[in-house]
Amino acid sequence: MKPTTIVKRTFMPPLNLARIGALVAVGWVAFTLAPAGCTGGWDYSDVPEGDRCNPYDSHNECASGLECTVSAWQVANQGMLTPQGNTALFLAPGAGTNNAGAFDVLAFCPENYCCPVDSNGNLTTSTNPNCQPGCNGGAQSICTANGNGAPYDGVCDFADSGVVPAEDAGAPPEEASTPADGSGD
């Protein structure tokens, strides 16, 4: 019979502890530097012009002089049943609105971007392609997915010509122009 050999083992050899310590140190450095690498940092504020934003957020995350735009679909479908079967959210009070409470709808744009506004909160002209009518290809996307249907009447004409139709300019339908708080008359 062979003699029994007992080998004393430690829970973790020193080499493994060194590796774990290095991983913890690297993770800590990455965690502390992460806000510097993310647009808007931890609280997602001071987002620059042309970057995406969230109009459903509790605060305007865009930098000074900018407002988070809303799409005509978001305005027209607040509280209504979506094609996916859920209810579309109401926009937060003051979200994407000017000083008079009217929504800042970027014509023929299906997404939300931080765009410049004047002292009254109205959208102004911008050289950033995401803050121009059609928002850098958004009009073509709407046309492909929805055609000229509401609330984007004339979007395919705009996508083909680059000229905003004078009669509606991508504004939401009349019945959708309720106050920003979602209350009706």
N, C-alpha and C positions, 0 to 999 in steps of 0.2 A: 504494500500500500504506500502511496505517495504521501509525503508530509504535506500538511495544509499550510499554505503561505498566506499570510495576511498582509494586504497592502493598504497602507493608510492613504486615504484620498481626502483631499480638501474639497470643500464645496465648490470653490472656483479657484483655479490656479491664478497666480498673480498676473500672468499674461492676459487672461480673459478679463480681469478687473481693469487692467489698463485700457483694453479695447472698449469696454463699457464706459469707462470714464471719458474717453475721447469722443465716443458717440454722444454722450450726454452734453459735453462741452460744445460740440458742433451743433447739436439740436438747439441748445440755448442761444448760441450766436445767431442761427437762422431765425429763430423765433423773435429775437429782439430786432433784427434788421429787416424782417419781412415787411413792415409798414413802409419802409423806404422804397421797396421794390414794387409796391402796389399803388395804383392810382387811387388817391383819396385816403390812403392809410387805413387804420383800424376802423375809424368811424365813417369812412367813405365820404369825406367832405373836401371842398375845394377842388372838385373835378374840373379839368380844363375844357375849353370850348371844343365841341365836336366829339367828345367822349360820351359813351352811354351813361344813362342815369335811370333812376327808378322813381316815377311819379307817384307810386303808391307808398313811398317812404314817408316817415313822419316829419322829415325836414327837407329843405332844398339842399341837396348835396353838391350843387354846382357852385363854382367859384363866384366871387363878387361880380355883379354885372351880367350874370348868366342865369337862365331859368331852364328847368327841365321841361322839354316840350311834351305834348301828349299827341297821340294819333287820333284821327277822326273816328276810327273804330272804337277806341277806348271811351271817347265821349259819347258816341251813339249807343253803345251797348252796356252802359253802366247798369248793374242790377238785373240784366236780362240773361236769359239762358243762352249759353254758347253752343256751338256745334258739338263740343265734346260732352255736353250734358251737365256742365256745372254752371254756376251763376257768376257772371263777370263782376269783378270787384268795383265798388265805387271809388273814385279817386279821392285821395285825402283832401281835407279842407285846405284850400290855398294852393294845392298842387297843380302846377302847370297853368296857372291863371295870372292875368294881369291885375292891375290895381282895381279895375271895375268888376272883377270876378269872371270875366270871359276867358275861356280856355285859349292857351297859346298853342294852336294846332299848326304844325308845320305841314304845308300842302303836300299831299301824296307821299307821306312818309309813314311807314308802318312801325317804326321804332322810336325810341325816346333818346334824345341827345341834349347835352347842355349847350344852349345857344344864346347869343347876346340879346339883351332887351334894353329898351330905353328907360327913362326915369318913370314912365307910367306902367312899365312891365310888359309892353308890347314888343313882339319880336322885331328885330331890326335886321338889316342886310349883313351878310357874313361872307367871307371868302372861303370858309371851311365848307367842303363839299357836303358834309353831313348836316349842315345847317341851312341848306338851300332847298327849294322845292324839289321833291323827288329824292332827296337825301342820298345822293351817291349810289343810285341804282335801285333804291327802294320802290320807286314808281314802277319800274319794269317787273319787280317781284310781285307787286300787287296786281298788275295787269295779268301776269302769267297765272297767278293763283285765283283771282277773283273776276277778271275782266273789268268792264266798266260799271260794275254793280255798286250799289250803295254800301258804305258811305263815301266811296271814292269815285263818284261819277266823273267821267272824262279822263281817268288816269291813263288809259291806253293811248288816248290822243296826245296827252302830255309826254308819255314815254316815247312816242314816235317823233314828236316835234320839238320837245323841250320848252314849249310855250304853255303857260298856265292858262286854262280857259277862263275868260273874263267873268262868266256868269256865276261860277261857284268857287273857283280857286282851291278846290279840295276841302272846303269848309264842311263841317258836319251838317246833317239835315236840320231843318228848323225845329222839328220836334225834339231834337237832342240838345238844344240850347237851354238846358235847365241850369239853375244856379249850381255852382261848384260843390255845394254841400249835399247835392243829391235830392234836395227837397223840390217838390213841384208846386204849382199853384193850386 
